[in-house]
């Protein structure tokens, strides 16, 4: 069936609409930097200590956050901007057999938690991504990480949701001060690039 279109009574200024997205994205990042720079630096130190200690980083999220999880793991296993050895990272969003088996045999909210318990150990770290802070399977993954005595770094937005309320004192919460999902996701990607750059800087002494 062909898509149905409903033209506006007045012509739409698409250039202005696009420009507004750029402006809103920039403003969100500028509002976030003062709030988030210190905890991002702490997250860099936590993840670097994990890797130096022989640990690994597990990453999870849904939808766009699943893509961010895979992006982050790829830049650790591959590279960010500097040549270096491979860094231990696993995106828990990529094995379709595990995801469908656990979702079918148990529940969708357990797809990450079972992987965290199966793969995670004390000294490892979980990077948990949820724009709303309310994703049930990400919440379950954080609970599993706590059981495994893993470090937890949570990327959320809005008011942090249920995840913000459940984090332990030594967890790190990177909550983007925005309501719109697109703006939160754009800032999450910037945060992940900051983590990659910071890890490289601590491991390699990369120039600014």
FINU-596476 format. One record per residue: x, y, z of N, C-alpha, C in turn; residue in three letters. Coordinates in pm, 1 decimal. Example, Ala and Ser with C-alpha at 12.3 -4.5 7.8 and 13.67 -1.06 7.14 Angstrom:
(atom (1319.0,-569.0,780.0),(1230.0,-450.0,780.0),(1320.0,-330.0,780.0),'ALA')
(atom (1285.0,-225.0,708.0),(1367.0,-106.0,714.0),(1290.0,3.0,787.0),'SER')
END
This chain:
(atom (84.2,-119.4,0.0),(0.0,0.0,0.0),(87.6,124.3,0.0),'UNK')
(atom (54.4,217.5,-85.9),(133.7,339.3,-96.0),(119.7,422.8,30.6),'UNK')
(atom (228.0,491.1,65.3),(224.4,578.8,182.5),(126.3,692.2,159.6),'UNK')
(atom (59.4,732.2,265.7),(-36.8,841.6,258.4),(29.2,970.1,307.5),'UNK')
(atom (18.8,1075.6,230.8),(79.3,1202.9,266.6),(-30.2,1306.9,286.2),'UNK')
(atom (-4.7,1395.2,378.9),(-100.4,1500.7,409.2),(-27.1,1634.7,405.6),'UNK')
(atom (-17.0,1696.0,291.2),(57.9,1822.1,280.3),(2.5,1928.0,375.0),'UNK')
(atom (91.5,2005.8,431.6),(51.4,2114.2,519.8),(-14.6,2225.5,438.0),'UNK')
(atom (-98.9,2301.3,505.0),(-162.0,2414.4,438.5),(-57.3,2516.4,395.4),'UNK')
(atom (44.9,2533.2,479.9),(153.5,2624.6,448.5),(277.8,2543.3,411.8),'UNK')
(atom (355.6,2589.0,314.4),(477.8,2514.1,278.2),(573.8,2506.3,396.6),'UNK')
(atom (636.6,2390.7,414.1),(728.9,2368.8,525.4),(868.0,2417.0,487.5),'UNK')
(atom (931.5,2487.5,580.1),(1068.7,2532.9,559.9),(1162.5,2424.1,612.5),'UNK')
(atom (1202.4,2333.5,525.1),(1283.8,2219.4,567.8),(1422.7,2262.6,610.3),'UNK')
(atom (1476.5,2366.1,546.9),(1609.4,2412.2,585.9),(1607.3,2462.3,730.4),'UNK')
(atom (1506.3,2537.6,765.3),(1494.0,2586.9,902.6),(1472.3,2472.3,1000.0),'UNK')
(atom (1396.6,2372.6,956.3),(1370.5,2257.0,1043.1),(1499.6,2180.5,1071.8),'UNK')
(atom (1579.6,2159.3,968.2),(1708.5,2092.3,984.7),(1799.6,2174.9,1073.6),'UNK')
(atom (1804.6,2303.8,1049.4),(1890.5,2391.4,1128.9),(1852.4,2387.9,1276.1),'UNK')
(atom (1722.4,2375.8,1304.1),(1677.6,2370.0,1443.2),(1727.3,2243.6,1512.0),'UNK')
(atom (1732.1,2131.8,1440.3),(1787.8,2008.5,1497.1),(1933.8,2029.4,1537.0),'UNK')
(atom (2010.5,2092.2,1450.8),(2150.6,2120.0,1483.1),(2160.4,2208.3,1607.1),'UNK')
(atom (2081.9,2314.0,1610.5),(2085.9,2405.9,1723.6),(2046.2,2335.8,1853.6),'UNK')
(atom (1939.4,2256.8,1849.1),(1893.8,2186.7,1968.9),(1998.7,2087.4,2017.6),'UNK')
(atom (2064.1,2018.8,1924.1),(2167.4,1921.6,1961.3),(2285.1,1990.9,2026.7),'UNK')
(atom (2327.9,2102.2,1969.6),(2439.1,2177.8,2027.0),(2404.9,2226.8,2166.7),'UNK')
(atom (2286.8,2281.4,2184.1),(2247.2,2335.1,2314.0),(2238.3,2224.8,2419.6),'UNK')
(atom (2189.2,2108.2,2380.3),(2182.4,1996.0,2474.6),(2320.9,1957.8,2523.2),'UNK')
(atom (2414.9,1950.2,2431.3),(2551.9,1913.0,2468.1),(2616.6,2019.6,2556.1),'UNK')
(atom (2591.9,2146.4,2525.5),(2649.4,2253.3,2606.3),(2591.5,2253.9,2747.7),'UNK')
(atom (2463.0,2222.6,2759.1),(2400.4,2215.5,2890.8),(2451.5,2095.0,2970.4),'UNK')
(atom (2489.8,1989.9,2899.3),(2532.4,1866.8,2965.8),(2677.4,1869.6,3011.2),'UNK')
(atom (2761.7,1949.9,2946.1),(2905.8,1936.4,2967.3),(2946.6,1963.5,3111.7),'UNK')
(atom (2894.8,2068.8,3172.9),(2935.4,2100.5,3310.4),(2889.6,1992.8,3406.6),'UNK')
(atom (2769.4,1941.0,3382.8),(2714.2,1837.2,3469.4),(2785.8,1703.6,3452.0),'UNK')
(atom (2819.4,1668.8,3328.5),(2863.8,1532.6,3298.4),(3015.1,1515.4,3286.4),'UNK')
(atom (3090.0,1623.0,3264.9),(3234.7,1606.3,3247.3),(3301.1,1535.2,3365.7),'UNK')
(atom (3272.1,1572.2,3491.9),(3336.7,1501.4,3603.8),(3301.1,1352.3,3610.6),'UNK')
(atom (3170.8,1313.3,3601.4),(3143.8,1169.3,3604.8),(3194.4,1094.0,3482.1),'UNK')
(atom (3201.9,1159.6,3366.0),(3260.5,1093.4,3249.0),(3407.7,1065.3,3275.6),'UNK')
(atom (3478.5,1161.5,3334.7),(3619.9,1139.5,3368.8),(3633.6,1023.4,3466.6),'UNK')
(atom (3541.9,1015.8,3563.5),(3545.3,903.9,3658.8),(3518.4,771.6,3588.0),'UNK')
(atom (3427.3,772.2,3491.2),(3398.0,650.2,3415.0),(3518.5,606.2,3333.5),'UNK')
(atom (3589.8,702.2,3276.2),(3712.1,669.2,3201.8),(3811.9,599.0,3292.8),'UNK')
(atom (3831.1,652.1,3412.4),(3924.8,590.7,3506.6),(3879.1,451.4,3547.6),'UNK')
(atom (3749.7,434.0,3569.9),(3695.8,302.8,3608.0),(3716.7,200.2,3497.6),'UNK')
(atom (3684.1,237.8,3373.8),(3696.4,143.7,3262.1),(3842.8,111.8,3232.4),'UNK')
(atom (3928.3,210.6,3243.0),(4070.7,186.4,3218.7),(4128.2,93.4,3324.6),'UNK')
(atom (4090.9,114.2,3450.2),(4136.6,25.4,3558.0),(4086.4,-116.1,3535.2),'UNK')
(atom (3964.0,-129.4,3487.9),(3908.1,-260.9,3455.4),(3994.4,-330.9,3350.6),'UNK')
(atom (4026.4,-260.5,3243.1),(4104.1,-320.9,3134.6),(4246.6,-353.0,3177.4),'UNK')
(atom (4310.1,-261.2,3250.4),(4446.8,-285.8,3297.3),(4451.1,-405.4,3390.8),'UNK')
(atom (4343.5,-423.5,3467.3),(4337.2,-535.4,3560.9),(4299.2,-667.2,3497.7),'UNK')
(atom (4286.6,-670.3,3365.8),(4252.1,-794.2,3296.7),(4103.5,-818.4,3283.5),'UNK')
(atom (4023.1,-719.4,3316.8),(3879.2,-733.9,3305.4),(3828.9,-700.5,3166.2),'UNK')
(atom (3699.4,-712.9,3148.2),(3636.1,-683.2,3020.2),(3515.4,-593.8,3043.2),'UNK')
(atom (3474.0,-529.8,2936.4),(3361.8,-437.9,2940.7),(3244.8,-500.0,2864.9),'UNK')
(atom (3131.3,-516.5,2932.4),(3008.2,-563.2,2869.9),(2918.2,-442.5,2848.5),'UNK')
(atom (2848.6,-440.0,2735.3),(2768.8,-322.3,2699.5),(2630.8,-368.0,2652.2),'UNK')
(atom (2524.6,-298.2,2696.8),(2390.7,-338.3,2654.6),(2298.7,-218.4,2639.9),'UNK')
(atom (2192.9,-236.8,2561.3),(2090.9,-135.5,2539.3),(1993.3,-186.8,2434.1),'UNK')
(atom (1885.2,-114.0,2412.8),(1781.0,-153.9,2318.1),(1769.5,-52.5,2204.5),'UNK')
(atom (1736.3,-100.0,2085.0),(1711.0,-9.5,1974.2),(1832.7,73.2,1939.4),'UNK')
(atom (1816.7,205.8,1939.8),(1930.3,293.8,1913.7),(2040.9,274.3,2014.7),'UNK')
(atom (2004.0,241.0,2138.2),(2105.0,216.2,2241.7),(2178.9,85.2,2215.9),'UNK')
(atom (2112.7,-11.7,2151.4),(2181.7,-134.1,2110.2),(2287.2,-101.3,2005.2),'UNK')
(atom (2251.2,-12.0,1912.5),(2348.9,30.8,1811.6),(2466.7,101.8,1878.5),'UNK')
(atom (2437.9,183.6,1980.2),(2545.8,251.3,2053.6),(2633.9,149.8,2126.1),'UNK')
(atom (2572.9,46.0,2182.5),(2649.4,-57.7,2251.8),(2746.5,-125.2,2155.5),'UNK')
(atom (2698.8,-157.2,2035.9),(2783.4,-222.1,1936.1),(2891.1,-126.7,1885.0),'UNK')
(atom (2855.5,-2.1,1867.4),(2951.0,101.1,1824.2),(3065.7,111.4,1924.6),'UNK')
(atom (3032.3,119.3,2052.6),(3133.1,132.4,2157.7),(3224.3,10.4,2162.2),'UNK')
(atom (3164.6,-109.1,2160.6),(3245.2,-231.7,2163.2),(3336.0,-240.0,2041.3),'UNK')
(atom (3285.4,-199.3,1925.7),(3366.2,-204.3,1803.4),(3487.5,-113.7,1812.9),'UNK')
(atom (3470.7,3.3,1873.5),(3582.9,96.6,1882.6),(3684.7,53.0,1987.2),'UNK')
(atom (3643.5,-29.0,2082.8),(3739.1,-82.8,2180.2),(3813.4,-203.1,2122.0),'UNK')
(atom (3741.7,-292.9,2058.5),(3806.4,-408.5,1995.8),(3890.2,-365.1,1875.0),'UNK')
(atom (3836.4,-274.2,1796.8),(3910.3,-221.7,1682.4),(3999.9,-107.8,1727.6),'UNK')
(atom (3957.9,12.2,1695.8),(4031.9,129.2,1743.5),(3937.2,248.5,1741.1),'UNK')
(atom (3976.3,352.8,1812.9),(3902.8,478.8,1807.8),(3975.6,570.9,1709.4),'UNK')
(atom (4077.3,641.4,1755.2),(4154.8,725.9,1664.7),(4302.7,691.0,1665.1),'UNK')
(atom (4346.5,618.3,1764.0),(4488.7,583.7,1775.2),(4507.7,433.4,1758.4),'UNK')
(atom (4619.8,395.6,1700.1),(4654.3,254.5,1690.1),(4691.8,201.5,1827.8),'UNK')
(atom (4634.8,87.5,1863.5),(4664.6,25.1,1992.1),(4618.7,-119.5,1986.1),'UNK')
(atom (4650.7,-192.6,2091.4),(4606.4,-331.6,2098.8),(4454.8,-337.6,2116.7),'UNK')
(atom (4401.4,-454.0,2094.0),(4259.5,-476.6,2113.3),(4224.6,-463.9,2262.1),'UNK')
(atom (4108.4,-407.1,2291.9),(4061.3,-395.5,2429.2),(3936.6,-482.1,2445.6),'UNK')
(atom (3927.4,-549.5,2559.5),(3823.5,-650.8,2580.3),(3686.5,-587.4,2600.8),'UNK')
(atom (3598.9,-604.5,2502.1),(3463.6,-549.4,2510.1),(3367.5,-641.0,2435.4),'UNK')
(atom (3247.9,-658.2,2491.9),(3145.8,-742.7,2430.4),(3012.7,-668.4,2433.6),'UNK')
(atom (2951.3,-649.2,2315.8),(2815.1,-596.9,2309.2),(2719.3,-714.2,2328.5),'UNK')
(atom (2631.8,-704.1,2426.3),(2539.8,-813.3,2459.0),(2415.7,-812.9,2369.7),'UNK')
(atom (2421.3,-738.0,2262.5),(2305.1,-717.2,2175.5),(2316.1,-790.2,2042.1),'UNK')
(atom (2423.0,-867.3,2022.3),(2456.6,-910.8,1886.2),(2432.6,-1058.5,1855.9),'UNK')
(atom (2422.8,-1143.6,1956.9),(2408.9,-1288.0,1932.4),(2260.4,-1322.2,1924.2),'UNK')
(atom (2209.1,-1336.2,1801.7),(2065.6,-1357.3,1782.7),(2017.8,-1488.8,1843.1),'UNK')
(atom (2103.4,-1590.2,1846.4),(2061.9,-1717.5,1905.1),(2042.1,-1705.9,2055.9),'UNK')
(atom (2136.8,-1637.7,2123.1),(2121.3,-1615.2,2267.1),(1999.0,-1529.3,2294.0),'UNK')
(atom (1986.0,-1418.6,2221.8),(1875.2,-1325.6,2247.0),(1739.9,-1393.3,2228.0),'UNK')
(atom (1724.0,-1468.7,2119.0),(1594.2,-1530.3,2092.9),(1568.6,-1649.3,2184.6),'UNK')
(atom (1672.8,-1723.5,2220.0),(1653.7,-1836.2,2311.0),(1609.2,-1788.9,2449.3),'UNK')
(atom (1678.8,-1689.1,2501.3),(1644.4,-1639.9,2634.9),(1507.6,-1572.0,2633.5),'UNK')
(atom (1480.2,-1490.9,2530.6),(1350.7,-1423.5,2522.2),(1237.1,-1524.4,2511.0),'UNK')
(atom (1259.4,-1631.4,2434.9),(1156.0,-1732.9,2413.5),(1139.1,-1824.9,2533.9),'UNK')
(atom (1250.1,-1868.7,2592.8),(1244.7,-1968.1,2699.5),(1222.0,-1907.2,2837.3),'UNK')
(atom (1261.5,-1780.8,2855.3),(1247.9,-1715.9,2986.0),(1161.0,-1591.3,2971.1),'UNK')
(atom (1225.0,-1477.6,2942.4),(1153.0,-1352.5,2922.1),(1247.3,-1253.7,2856.0),'UNK')
(atom (1191.0,-1160.7,2779.9),(1274.5,-1063.2,2710.2),(1355.6,-979.6,2808.3),'UNK')
(atom (1300.5,-954.4,2924.7),(1373.0,-871.6,3020.2),(1497.5,-940.8,3075.5),'UNK')
(atom (1516.9,-1068.6,3044.9),(1633.7,-1140.6,3096.7),(1744.3,-1159.8,2992.3),'UNK')
(atom (1727.5,-1102.9,2872.2),(1823.4,-1130.6,2764.2),(1964.1,-1081.0,2795.5),'UNK')
(atom (1975.3,-973.6,2871.7),(2107.9,-922.3,2906.9),(2156.1,-977.8,3040.2),'UNK')
(atom (2064.9,-994.6,3134.1),(2104.0,-1038.9,3268.0),(2169.9,-1176.5,3264.7),'UNK')
(atom (2115.9,-1268.3,3185.4),(2175.4,-1402.3,3179.7),(2315.1,-1397.3,3118.0),'UNK')
(atom (2335.3,-1309.1,3021.5),(2469.1,-1294.3,2963.8),(2566.1,-1232.5,3064.9),'UNK')
(atom (2517.5,-1135.8,3141.5),(2603.1,-1074.4,3243.5),(2646.1,-1178.8,3345.7),'UNK')
(atom (2552.4,-1262.2,3388.9),(2588.3,-1366.0,3488.0),(2677.1,-1472.9,3427.0),'UNK')
(atom (2658.6,-1502.2,3298.0),(2739.1,-1604.6,3234.5),(2878.4,-1558.1,3195.8),'UNK')
(atom (2891.0,-1430.4,3162.2),(3018.0,-1378.6,3111.0),(3091.0,-1287.7,3209.4),'UNK')
(atom (3018.3,-1225.9,3300.7),(3076.6,-1124.9,3386.5),(3135.2,-1180.3,3514.6),'UNK')
(atom (3241.6,-1115.6,3560.9),(3308.5,-1154.1,3684.7),(3347.4,-1027.6,3760.7),'UNK')
(atom (3379.6,-1045.3,3887.0),(3429.7,-933.0,3965.4),(3550.9,-873.4,3894.1),'UNK')
(atom (3554.1,-741.7,3884.5),(3660.8,-674.1,3812.3),(3621.6,-633.2,3672.3),'UNK')
(atom (3513.5,-691.5,3620.1),(3461.1,-650.3,3490.8),(3373.4,-526.3,3509.4),'UNK')
(atom (3329.3,-467.9,3397.6),(3243.1,-349.7,3402.7),(3125.6,-367.8,3307.2),'UNK')
(atom (3011.1,-313.8,3346.0),(2892.7,-310.3,3259.9),(2863.2,-165.4,3224.5),'UNK')
(atom (2852.7,-137.5,3094.1),(2804.2,-8.4,3046.7),(2660.3,-31.4,3001.2),'UNK')
(atom (2565.7,25.0,3075.7),(2422.9,1.1,3054.6),(2358.6,127.7,2998.7),'UNK')
(atom (2293.9,116.7,2882.0),(2242.9,233.7,2811.7),(2090.8,226.3,2800.0),'UNK')
(atom (2022.7,330.8,2847.7),(1876.4,339.7,2837.9),(1838.3,486.2,2836.6),'UNK')
(atom (1782.4,535.3,2726.3),(1749.1,677.4,2718.5),(1647.7,717.6,2823.4),'UNK')
(atom (1551.2,629.3,2851.4),(1447.5,660.1,2950.9),(1491.0,630.6,3093.0),'UNK')
(atom (1588.1,538.6,3107.0),(1625.0,490.7,3239.1),(1528.9,386.5,3293.7),'UNK')
(atom (1437.2,339.5,3210.2),(1333.8,246.8,3257.5),(1330.5,113.6,3184.0),'UNK')
(atom (1430.8,84.6,3101.3),(1430.7,-40.7,3024.1),(1445.4,-160.2,3118.1),'UNK')
(atom (1345.1,-247.9,3118.2),(1342.4,-358.2,3214.7),(1461.3,-451.2,3198.6),'UNK')
(atom (1501.8,-479.2,3074.5),(1612.8,-572.8,3057.0),(1747.1,-509.4,3093.7),'UNK')
(atom (1758.5,-378.2,3081.4),(1881.1,-310.2,3124.3),(1885.0,-304.5,3277.7),'UNK')
(atom (1771.2,-281.2,3340.3),(1762.5,-284.3,3486.8),(1805.5,-420.8,3538.6),'UNK')
(atom (1755.4,-527.9,3475.1),(1792.1,-663.6,3516.8),(1941.4,-688.7,3496.8),'UNK')
(atom (1998.9,-632.2,3390.4),(2142.6,-647.5,3366.5),(2223.3,-580.1,3477.1),'UNK')
(atom (2179.0,-462.8,3521.2),(2248.7,-392.5,3628.9),(2239.2,-472.4,3758.5),'UNK')
(atom (2123.1,-528.4,3787.0),(2108.1,-612.0,3905.8),(2203.4,-730.6,3900.0),'UNK')
(atom (2215.0,-792.5,3782.0),(2306.5,-905.8,3765.6),(2450.9,-861.6,3783.9),'UNK')
(atom (2485.2,-743.5,3732.0),(2622.1,-692.0,3746.6),(2654.6,-667.9,3893.8),'UNK')
(atom (2558.8,-617.3,3969.6),(2580.2,-599.7,4113.2),(2606.3,-734.8,4181.1),'UNK')
(atom (2531.4,-835.4,4140.2),(2550.5,-969.2,4197.1),(2689.2,-1023.7,4164.9),'UNK')
(atom (2740.7,-987.9,4048.0),(2872.1,-1035.5,4004.8),(2985.7,-945.7,4055.3),'UNK')
(atom (2952.6,-843.1,4130.9),(3051.3,-748.2,4185.0),(3127.9,-678.0,4072.4),'UNK')
(atom (3052.5,-636.7,3970.2),(3107.2,-563.3,3857.7),(3084.3,-413.3,3876.4),'UNK')
(atom (3170.2,-333.2,3816.4),(3146.3,-188.9,3810.8),(3032.3,-162.7,3712.9),'UNK')
(atom (2952.8,-61.0,3741.9),(2840.0,-25.8,3654.9),(2849.3,121.2,3616.3),'UNK')
(atom (2838.3,145.5,3486.2),(2828.9,281.3,3433.5),(2699.4,287.4,3353.7),'UNK')
(atom (2606.0,372.2,3396.7),(2474.5,380.9,3333.9),(2461.6,510.5,3255.7),'UNK')
(atom (2419.4,499.6,3129.5),(2390.0,615.5,3046.8),(2238.9,624.9,3033.1),'UNK')
(atom (2180.2,733.4,3083.4),(2036.0,753.2,3077.1),(2005.9,894.0,3029.7),'UNK')
(atom (1878.9,932.1,3040.2),(1836.2,1067.9,3009.1),(1717.7,1105.3,3095.8),'UNK')
(atom (1660.8,1221.3,3066.5),(1546.7,1272.9,3142.0),(1581.7,1280.5,3291.1),'UNK')
(atom (1503.9,1212.9,3376.8),(1534.2,1217.4,3520.8),(1610.2,1094.7,3568.3),'UNK')
(atom (1657.7,1011.9,3475.3),(1731.0,891.5,3510.9),(1644.0,770.3,3532.2),'UNK')
(atom (1514.2,791.0,3548.2),(1420.0,680.2,3561.6),(1450.3,586.1,3675.8),'UNK')
(atom (1405.9,462.5,3661.7),(1426.4,359.4,3764.5),(1574.6,326.2,3781.0),'UNK')
(atom (1649.5,336.8,3673.0),(1792.6,306.5,3681.3),(1862.3,405.9,3772.9),'UNK')
(atom (1829.9,532.7,3758.1),(1891.4,633.1,3844.1),(1867.3,606.2,3990.5),'UNK')
(atom (1749.2,552.4,4022.5),(1712.5,528.2,4162.1),(1775.3,400.4,4218.7),'UNK')
(atom (1818.7,308.9,4130.9),(1866.4,178.3,4178.6),(2018.0,168.2,4185.9),'UNK')
(atom (2089.1,266.0,4133.9),(2234.1,255.2,4127.3),(2297.1,260.7,4265.8),'UNK')
(atom (2406.4,187.4,4281.4),(2480.5,185.9,4407.6),(2568.8,309.0,4416.5),'UNK')
(atom (2617.7,335.6,4535.2),(2699.4,455.5,4557.8),(2824.0,458.7,4470.9),'UNK')
(atom (2882.1,340.5,4442.7),(3005.2,338.6,4363.4),(2978.8,318.6,4213.7),'UNK')
(atom (2851.7,313.9,4171.2),(2818.9,315.3,4029.4),(2833.2,457.7,3976.5),'UNK')
(atom (2842.1,471.4,3845.9),(2853.6,603.0,3783.4),(2732.6,625.0,3693.7),'UNK')
(atom (2663.8,737.8,3716.0),(2541.9,769.3,3641.3),(2568.4,886.9,3548.1),'UNK')
(atom (2554.3,865.1,3419.3),(2571.6,968.8,3318.4),(2433.7,998.3,3258.4),'UNK')
(atom (2362.6,1090.0,3320.7),(2224.6,1121.3,3284.6),(2220.4,1250.0,3203.5),'UNK')
(atom (2177.7,1240.7,3079.6),(2171.0,1356.9,2990.5),(2050.0,1441.9,3028.2),'UNK')
(atom (2069.5,1570.2,3056.3),(1959.3,1655.9,3098.6),(1873.8,1701.6,2980.5),'UNK')
(atom (1798.6,1608.1,2922.3),(1713.8,1638.7,2807.2),(1593.4,1545.1,2810.4),'UNK')
(atom (1486.0,1584.7,2745.3),(1364.1,1504.9,2739.9),(1350.0,1429.9,2607.0),'UNK')
(atom (1399.9,1487.2,2500.4),(1378.9,1430.0,2367.9),(1477.3,1317.8,2341.6),'UNK')
(atom (1425.0,1202.6,2299.7),(1508.3,1083.8,2282.1),(1623.6,1108.4,2185.2),'UNK')
(atom (1597.0,1177.0,2075.6),(1702.7,1200.7,1976.2),(1818.6,1277.7,2037.6),'UNK')
(atom (1788.1,1379.1,2118.2),(1894.2,1458.8,2180.4),(1971.6,1376.0,2281.8),'UNK')
(atom (1902.7,1290.3,2354.9),(1970.3,1203.1,2452.4),(2064.0,1107.7,2379.9),'UNK')
(atom (2015.7,1046.4,2272.7),(2098.7,950.6,2198.7),(2220.8,1018.3,2137.2),'UNK')
(atom (2202.5,1138.9,2084.8),(2316.2,1210.5,2026.4),(2422.4,1240.3,2132.2),'UNK')
(atom (2376.6,1274.4,2251.3),(2471.4,1303.7,2358.9),(2534.3,1175.8,2411.5),'UNK')
(atom (2458.2,1065.9,2413.4),(2517.0,936.9,2452.2),(2632.3,900.9,2360.2),'UNK')
(atom (2616.0,923.1,2231.3),(2724.6,890.3,2138.1),(2847.8,975.6,2167.1),'UNK')
(atom (2827.1,1102.7,2197.1),(2939.5,1188.4,2233.4),(3007.3,1137.2,2359.9),'UNK')
(atom (2927.4,1095.5,2458.6),(2983.6,1040.7,2582.3),(3068.6,917.4,2551.9),'UNK')
(atom (3018.6,828.7,2467.5),(3093.5,707.0,2434.3),(3224.3,740.8,2364.0),'UNK')
(atom (3222.7,842.0,2278.6),(3347.8,885.1,2215.0),(3443.0,944.8,2317.9),'UNK')
(atom (3389.4,1017.4,2416.5),(3474.3,1068.4,2524.5),(3537.6,953.3,2601.6),'UNK')
(atom (3460.4,847.8,2626.6),(3514.4,731.5,2697.6),(3626.5,667.4,2616.3),'UNK')
(atom (3603.7,649.4,2485.6),(3707.1,589.4,2400.1),(3833.8,673.2,2401.3),'UNK')
(atom (3817.4,803.4,2383.5),(3932.9,892.4,2379.7),(4006.2,893.0,2513.5),'UNK')
(atom (3931.7,897.2,2622.7),(3994.1,900.5,2754.7),(4068.4,772.7,2787.5),'UNK')
(atom (4009.1,659.2,2750.8),(4076.9,530.5,2772.6),(4208.1,527.8,2695.3),'UNK')
(atom (4204.4,569.6,2569.0),(4326.6,573.4,2489.3),(4429.4,667.5,2551.0),'UNK')
(atom (4383.1,783.1,2599.5),(4475.5,880.1,2657.6),(4544.9,822.6,2780.1),'UNK')
(atom (4471.0,751.1,2865.2),(4531.2,694.0,2986.0),(4622.3,575.7,2952.5),'UNK')
(atom (4582.9,496.5,2853.5),(4664.3,378.5,2819.6),(4787.5,414.6,2737.2),'UNK')
(atom (4771.9,513.7,2649.2),(4875.5,541.2,2550.2),(4940.2,678.1,2563.4),'UNK')
(atom (4880.2,765.2,2643.0),(4930.5,901.6,2648.7),(4905.4,974.6,2518.0),'UNK')
(atom (4786.5,955.9,2461.3),(4753.1,1016.0,2332.5),(4749.5,1167.7,2347.7),'UNK')
(atom (4806.4,1238.3,2250.9),(4803.0,1384.6,2251.9),(4660.0,1432.5,2233.1),'UNK')
(atom (4628.5,1552.2,2290.9),(4493.8,1607.5,2271.9),(4464.4,1636.8,2125.9),'UNK')
END
